[in-house]
C-alpha cells in the first residue's frame, strides 16, 4: 500500500485522500494528495512513496469541520477517507457535501473578483510599459477565470488536468476555453517551451526553497522532492504529447513560485507591481533570460488583445447565476 509510510509516520490521526485521485481523475504520474488532520502547524511536504510522490497536507480539525475557505469545502466534499477512528472526516464529508454547491458559488465569485483586479493591473502595467508585469497579471487573471469557470460547475480544479476539466464543461463552451488559452499563452506550448518553463521553475525552487543565501532553510513545500514530482508529471504530459496541458500546468507553478518569492522578498506595494520588483536593482533575483524561460515575454499588442478576450468572458461568467445546491 503506497500510503503505508504516511500512516506509519502519523499514527492514530485521521487521514484522507484529496485532489485528483479522490475523484478518479489521476494519471499514473500524478502525486497522491493526502490530508492529515493534526493540531500542529506544519508546512505541506512532498515525499517519495514507491514509484511516485505523495503531497502531505496538514490541516487542523477545525478547518476540516468548518473550512474558512469555500474552496476547501468543495475539495473536502470529495475526500476519500483512509483512516478515521474519531469520525472527524466522516462528519466533515457529510457536512461539506451538504453545502458544496453554495461553497462552489462563493469560490467562483471570489475568483472572478480576483481576475478583474488582476486585469486592472494588466492595464496599469501596460500604461507603464512594464510588459513583464502585464504578462504576469494576465496569467494570474486567466487562471482565476479558469478556476471560477470550473467552480461555477461545482468542479474542484486540478492543476495538471486543467484543460481536460475545462473541455468537459458544458457552460460557457468554446469561447471560455479560447479566452483561457489566449490569456495563458497556450499557443506557445511546445516541447521546447515546456522544457524552458520547467528549467525556470527549477531556478525559482532553488531560490524559494533555500538554495539562495537569503532564503530561510527548512521550507519543506519548496523541496527537491516537490520539484521532482512536478518534473515527473511534466515529463509524462510531454510523452503523451499533451503539450498545452503541460504548459498550462507549469504556468500554475510559475504563479505559485513568483507569489511566494514576492511574499518573502518585497513589501505589499511592490508585490502589487509584479515581477519587476524582483527583476530590477543591484540585487535582482530574476534575470531577463529566466523571465523568458518562465514564459513572461509577450508584447503589448498580444497582451492587450488577450486581456480583452479574458475580460469579456470574466464579465459574461459573472452575469450567470451561481450554483446553489
Beta strands, then each sheet from edge to edge (+ up, - down):
strand 1: 15-18
strand 2: 32-37
strand 3: 45-49
strand 4: 52-59
strand 5: 80-83
sheet 1: 3+ 4- 2- 1+ 5-
end
